[in-house]
């Protein structure tokens, strides 16, 4: 098991915050006190809303590192791509601070789950995409997908972006919320599993059903273990 995993979506609003919180919950149920991080959040005033949802889903009190902002190292008020939200405030995303925050947490917790903002091609700065930042860190990626229209295209393009950079893929989380046409929810996972078998050494696809965020204990827990067990020795 790696110490750090990066959780990305195929685009925004696909359920990566819920997936991150549920993965953190799963690990803690396995006796692994995982930490979660919201790497950068825009449209945020003060404490990261996504991080609050992580803790709610994990059913734990705030971590000591939450109070000082180590678990949400960059926040901006304007709801836009990080590079634009930062520019609106006369700032720039501090990529070194983000990398250092994650590294610090990885020394304190056995596993750290790092949730990004939006999809892989979201610009952190004028010159740096999220995917390239993650590639520099060497973090394996968990890709969150759903059956909403356009998602198969976005998922396959995201996989191609990872493969082009010879990055590691821990696997895909297929989220069934928001609800999609049942036929799409049958076909899209099938297509993705074929891609995983062909190009990613059989990396796993985990199905995440609808989550009751107010009472996460009522939600059946998926088996996320394959995501944390998969190894890729040689990417094509």
C-alpha positions in Angstrom: 0.0 0.0 0.0 1.3 3.5 -1.0 1.4 6.2 1.6 -0.2 8.9 -0.6 -3.0 8.6 -3.2 -4.4 11.4 -5.4 -8.1 11.4 -6.0 -9.2 13.1 -9.2 -12.5 13.3 -11.0 -13.1 13.2 -14.7 -14.6 16.7 -14.3 -16.2 18.7 -11.5 -19.2 17.5 -9.6 -18.6 13.8 -10.3 -18.4 12.8 -6.6 -14.7 12.7 -5.8 -15.3 14.4 -2.4 -17.8 11.6 -1.4 -15.4 9.0 -2.8 -12.5 10.4 -0.8 -14.5 10.5 2.4 -15.8 6.9 1.9 -12.3 5.6 1.1 -11.0 7.3 4.3 -13.9 5.6 6.2 -13.0 2.3 4.7 -9.3 2.5 5.7 -10.2 3.5 9.2 -12.5 0.5 9.5 -9.5 -1.6 8.5 -7.5 -0.2 11.3 -5.6 2.2 9.1 -6.0 5.8 10.5 -6.0 7.6 7.1 -5.9 11.4 6.7 -7.6 13.2 3.9 -6.5 16.5 2.2 -8.3 19.0 0.0 -5.3 20.1 -2.1 -6.9 23.3 -3.3 -10.4 24.6 -3.1 -12.1 27.5 -4.8 -15.4 29.1 -4.0 -14.4 28.6 -0.4 -14.6 31.0 2.5 -12.4 29.9 5.4 -12.5 26.2 6.2 -12.7 23.8 3.3 -16.3 22.6 2.8 -15.1 19.5 1.0 -12.9 18.6 4.0 -15.9 19.0 6.3 -17.7 16.4 4.2 -14.7 14.1 4.4 -14.9 14.2 8.2 -18.7 13.7 8.2 -18.4 10.7 6.0 -15.6 9.3 8.0 -17.6 9.9 11.2 -14.6 11.3 13.0 -13.8 14.6 14.8 -11.6 17.1 13.0 -8.0 16.1 12.9 -5.5 18.2 14.8 -4.0 19.3 11.5 -7.4 20.7 10.3 -7.2 23.6 12.8 -4.0 25.0 11.3 -5.1 24.4 7.6 -2.5 21.8 6.9 -5.2 19.6 5.4 -6.5 22.4 3.1 -3.3 24.3 2.2 -4.8 26.5 -0.5 -8.3 28.1 -0.6 -9.7 30.9 -2.7 -13.0 32.8 -2.6 -13.9 32.9 -6.3 -15.4 29.6 -7.7 -13.2 29.1 -10.8 -10.1 27.2 -11.9 -7.4 27.7 -9.2 -5.2 29.8 -11.4 -8.0 32.3 -12.1 -9.3 32.3 -8.5 -5.8 33.0 -7.2 -5.2 35.8 -9.8 -8.5 37.5 -8.8 -7.1 37.8 -5.3 -3.7 39.0 -6.5 -2.1 35.7 -5.5 -0.7 32.6 -7.1 -1.3 28.9 -6.1 1.7 27.9 -3.9 2.5 24.4 -5.3 5.5 24.0 -3.0 3.2 24.6 0.1 0.8 22.0 -1.2 3.4 19.4 -1.7 5.0 20.1 1.7 1.6 19.9 3.4 0.9 16.5 1.9 4.5 15.2 2.7 4.1 16.4 6.3 0.8 14.5 6.7 2.3 11.4 5.1 4.8 11.3 7.9 2.1 11.4 10.5 -0.5 9.1 9.0 0.0 5.7 7.3 -2.2 6.7 4.3 -3.1 10.2 3.0 -5.8 10.6 0.4 -5.4 13.9 -1.5 -8.5 15.2 -3.3 -7.8 17.6 -6.2 -10.0 20.3 -7.7 -12.1 19.3 -10.7 -10.4 17.1 -13.3 -6.8 16.3 -14.2 -6.3 19.2 -16.7 -7.4 21.9 -14.3 -4.6 24.6 -14.3 -3.1 25.3 -10.9 -1.0 28.1 -12.4 -0.7 29.6 -15.9 2.1 27.1 -16.6 1.2 24.0 -14.6 -1.8 21.6 -14.9 -2.9 19.5 -12.0 -1.9 16.3 -13.7 1.7 17.5 -14.2 1.9 18.6 -10.6 0.7 15.1 -9.5 3.2 13.4 -12.0 6.0 15.3 -10.3 5.0 14.0 -6.9 4.8 10.4 -8.2 1.4 9.8 -6.5 -0.8 7.0 -7.9 -4.2 8.3 -9.0 -7.7 7.1 -8.1 -10.1 8.4 -10.9 -13.7 9.0 -10.0 -16.2 8.6 -12.8 -20.0 8.5 -13.1 -22.6 7.7 -15.8 -23.7 11.2 -16.6 -23.7 12.2 -20.3 -20.2 12.7 -21.6 -18.5 10.8 -18.7 -17.1 8.0 -20.9 -15.4 10.4 -23.1 -14.0 12.4 -20.1 -12.9 9.1 -18.4 -11.1 7.8 -21.5 -9.3 11.1 -22.1 -8.3 11.2 -18.4 -6.8 7.7 -18.7 -5.0 8.7 -21.8 -3.5 11.8 -20.1 -2.2 9.5 -17.3 -0.8 6.9 -19.6 0.9 9.6 -21.8 2.8 10.7 -18.7 3.5 7.1 -17.5 1.7 7.7 -14.3 0.3 5.0 -12.0 -3.4 4.4 -11.7 -4.7 2.8 -8.5 -8.1 2.3 -10.1 -11.4 3.8 -10.9 -14.3 4.5 -8.6 -17.6 4.4 -10.5 -20.1 6.7 -8.7 -23.8 6.0 -9.2 -24.9 9.5 -8.1 -26.2 11.5 -9.8 -28.4 8.8 -11.3 -27.9 8.0 -15.0 -29.8 6.0 -17.5 -29.6 2.3 -16.4 -28.3 1.3 -19.8 -25.4 3.8 -19.5 -24.7 2.6 -16.0 -24.3 -0.9 -17.4 -22.2 0.0 -20.5 -19.8 2.6 -19.1 -18.3 0.4 -16.4 -17.9 -2.4 -19.0 -16.1 -0.1 -21.4 -13.9 1.2 -18.6 -13.0 -2.3 -17.4 -12.0 -3.2 -20.9 -9.7 -0.2 -20.9 -8.3 -1.1 -17.5 -7.6 -4.7 -18.6 -6.0 -3.6 -21.9 -3.8 -0.7 -20.8 -3.5 -0.7 -17.0 -2.7 -4.3 -16.0 -6.2 -5.0 -14.8 -6.4 -2.1 -12.4 -9.7 -2.3 -10.4 -13.0 -0.6 -10.9 -14.9 -0.2 -7.6 -18.7 0.5 -7.6 -19.8 3.3 -5.2 -23.6 3.3 -4.7 -25.6 6.3 -3.5 -24.3 7.6 -0.2 -26.4 9.1 2.5 -24.1 11.9 3.6 -26.3 12.7 6.7 -26.1 9.1 7.9 -23.1 7.5 6.2 -23.4 4.5 8.5 -26.5 3.5 6.6 -24.6 3.2 3.4 -23.2 -0.2 2.4 -19.4 0.1 2.4 -17.8 -0.8 -0.9 -14.7 -2.9 -0.8 -12.0 -0.4 -1.7 -9.2 -2.7 -0.9 -8.3 -3.5 -4.6 -7.5 0.2 -5.1 -4.9 0.0 -2.4 -3.5 -3.4 -3.5 -3.1 -2.9 -7.2 0.5 -2.7 -8.5 1.7 -1.6 -12.0 5.2 -2.7 -12.9 5.3 -1.7 -16.5 3.0 0.8 -18.2 2.9 0.7 -22.0 
